[in-house]
Amino acid sequence: MTTTTIVTGGARRGRPFDPAGTRRRRGSERHLGYTIIGVVILAIMLFPVYWMVNASLQPSGNTLTGDFFPVNPSFAGYEKAIADQGGHLLTSLAISLGTVVLSLAIAAPAAYALAQFRFRWISIALLVILIAQMIPGIVIANALYSAYNDLGLLNSILGLILADASHAIPFAILILRASMQTIPPSIVEAARVDGAGLVRAFVSIVVPVSRNALITAGLFAFLFSWSDFLFALTLTTTEEVRPVTLGIYQYLGSQVSNWSAVMATAVLSSLPAILLLVIAQRFIAAGATGGAVK
């Protein structure tokens, strides 16, 4: 009787068949395919950003006749944007920084109280905070307009800080509470035993431990305020206080023939948010998941 043996190509050449290696090759090919798909999707999503930068460097100022790549870039649009919108950028920066300070000053102790205290009304307070997040901004803006008109806060930086903080504080409380729930009460009690008061124990112990969550909440508060348009449109009626979002909106009507200045303003208004996200990326990742696992 003759026995026929089927030998694979690898075994014929003296190499044994390796199923694990075959699976690894298939896995690497699959990962390469996913990487290519991810790069294509990312390129599609970032193309509007690229075109914004490209249009801001076009010497003609017309995005319809501009080149796909700025061969002869011109910074005239940036010069005009800084001259026309530089004050609005500084106004937005002052409002955003004030919103961050006010939001964290209120949200941090409120979140710690909601995280550490055990009362029946805690769940009710959390429900109220969630409902506050669901209220449309136009409703709050209309209500604030009437109140600001009586209080004299229209067309003021303080008024916009308070309005933006009302939107940022509930979100900051939810982020900070999730992180502060993981703080062991024993370390705060040890500080109290050593003679620290409630405020000092909170500032010296709780705040440093919650650094990542504080940075995350502060960054979101900054972004909320920096990108705000609704409150700025409703609560400002003069040129005295005008954030850059409202400045760009009103800039479009007078610069329809010079889109390079409009796009340059958009690029300049995007830089602070991009820089903050790049710098605080690792803090955001740690702060957003700080309360996910106990």
N, C-alpha and C positions, 0 to 999 in steps of 0.2 A: 504494500500500500504506500502511495506517495502522498506526503503531507505538504500542502502549499501554504507558505507563510507570507502574509502581506506585511511588508515593512514600509514604514513611513520614510519620507525623504530624509528627515533628520537622522533616523536610525541607520539608514543606508550609508550615510556619510560618517557613521561612527558616533553620532550624538544621540543620546536618549531623548525620547519625547517628553517635553516639559509642559504639562497643562497649566501650571501656575504662571509660567512665563507668557503663555498665550493669553491668559486672562489679564496679566499686567499690560501687555501690548494693547489689547482691546480697551482696557480701562484708560490708558494714556491717549489713545485715539479718540475715545469718547470725550475726555476732558479737553482735548484740543478743539474738538468741534464746539463744545460749550463755550470755550474761551473765544473762539471766533464769533459765535453768535452774540456773546456779551459785548465784544468790542464793537460790532456793527450797531447794536442797540444803543450803546453809549455814544457812538459817533452821531447817530441820528438825534439823540437827546441834546447833545452839546452843540449841534450845528447852529441853532439860533444864537447861542452865545458867541460862536465864532463869527457869524455874520454881523452881529452887533459890533464886535471889535473891528471887523473888516470895514463896515460902513463908516465907523468913526474916523477911519484913516483915509477915506477916499477924498482926493483933492477937489472933485467936482461937487461934493455934497449931495449927490443924487444916488440913492441906493439902486435905482432901476438900471442905470447905465454904468454902474461901478463894476470893476473887475472882480473875478472870483478871489484873487489874491492881490493885496495892495502892493503893486510893483513900485510905485512912487508914492509912498505914504506921506500924508500931510497932517500936521498937528494943529492946523488952524481951527479945527472943530473943538479941540480940547482948550485952546486959548479962549475961544468964545464961550465955551461951556463954563470954564472957571470964572470968567468975567461976569457972566450972567447968572450963574447958579451957585457960585462959591458960597455966598451968604446963606443960601437955602441948605447947602450941605452942612454947614456949621450949625444951623438951627436944628436940623435932624439929629446931628451928633449930640447936641446938648439935651434934646428931648429924650433920646434913647438912653443916654447915660443916666439921666435923672429917673427914667422909668425903671432901670435896672436897680438903682439904689433903693428907691421906694418899694419896689416889688419884693426884693430880698429882705428888706427891713421888716416888712409885714408878714411875708410868707414863711420865713424861717422859724420864728417863734410860734406862729400858728400851726405849722406842720409838726413841730416838736410836741406841742400840746396834744394834737390829734393822734400822734404816734405813741406817746408814752402814757397818757392818762386813760383811765378805764372808767368811762361814764356811759350811761345809756344814750346821752344826747350826741355822742361822737358820730354814730351812724347817720343821725339826722343831719348833722353838720356836713358830713361828706356828701350826702344826697343834695343838700342845698348848693354845695360847691359845683357838683356835676350839673345841676340845673342851670347855674350861672354860666357855665360854659356853653350851654345850648341856646341861650338867648341871642337872637340875631343882633349884630352890631348896629344896624340902623335903628333899632328900637332904643338901645342905650344912647346912641348919638342924639336922637331927637329929644329924649328926656334930659340929657345933659345940656342941650342948647338952652332949654327954658331955665334950668337951674343956673347955668353960667351967665345968662343974661341978667339975672337978678343979683348974682354975686360979683359981677364985673370980671369974670374970668375968660370972656371971649377974647380971641386974638392974643393969647398969652401962652408963654412956654409952660408955666405952671399948670394951666388948664389942660394942655395936651398931655403933660406928664401924668396928671391924675386920670385922664380918660384912658390912656394906654395902659396904665397900671391896673385899672379895673378889668382889663382884658387879660393881663399877664399874671396877676396874683393867683387866681384859681388854679391855673395850670401849674404854676410854680409850687403851690401847696401840695398838689397831687404828686409831683415828682419828689419833693423833699420828704414828704411823709413816708413814701415807700422806702427811702434810704434810711431815714431816722428810726424806722421800726427795727432795724437790725442792730442798733446801738445798744449794748448791754447796759441796763440800768445801774449795774454795780460800779462802773467807772465814774458815773455822775455822783453816786452815793459816796464813793471814796473821796471825791473832791469836796463834797459837803462836809464829810467828817474832818477833813483837813482845814476847814474853816471858810471855804468858799461859799458865797451866797448863791442864790438861784441864777442871777444875771451873770456873775463871774463864771460859774460852772458851765452855763450855756455857752458863753463866749470862748472860754478856754478849753472846753472839752468837746462839746457837741459841734460847734462850728468847724474846728479843724478836722474832725473825723468825717464830717459831711462835705468836705471840700469839693469832691467830684460832682456831687448832686447840686451844690450851690453854683458851681461854674456852669453846669448844664442848664439849670433854671435861669440863671442870669443871661446866658447866651440866647435862650428862647425869648426871654423878655426883651432883649435888645432887638432881635429880629422882628418880633411883633411890632415894636414901636418904629423901627427903621422902615418897615414896609407898609406902615399904616397909611391909608388914603381916606378912609371913610370919616374918621374923626377929624382929620385935617381939613377935609372939604366942608364938614358941617360946622366946625367950631372956629374956623378962621374966615374972616370976610374982608380982610385988608392985606396989604403988602408987608405989614410990620413983622408978622410971624408967619412964615410959610415954609413948611418942610419940603424936602426935595421931591417927594412923590407928587405933591400938588404942583410944585414948580415945573416938573416935566409935563404934567397934564396940561397946564396952561401954556407951556412952551411950544407945544405942538402946533397951536394955531398960528403963531407968528414965525415959525421956522419950517413951514412945509416945503420950502425950496432949498433948505440947508439941513438935510438930515444928518450930516456929519456932526453938527453941534448937538442935535438931539441924542444921537447914539453915543457921543462922547459923554454927555451928562449921564446916560444910563450906565455906561461903563464905570464912571467915577462913583456913582451911587451903589454899584454892585461890589466895589473893592472892599469896603469895610466888612461886609457880611462874609465874603469869600475868605479874607484874611483871618477873621475870627474863627470860622469853621475849620480852617486848616490848622491853626495854632491849637485850638481846644478840642481837636478830634479825639484824642485819647481820653480826655476827661469826659467828653460826651458819652463815649462808649461805656466807660466805667460808671458814670452817673446814671445813665438811662437804665442800666441793668443792676444797679446797686441794691434794689429791694426785691429782685426777682427770686433770689435764693437766700434762705435764712440758715 
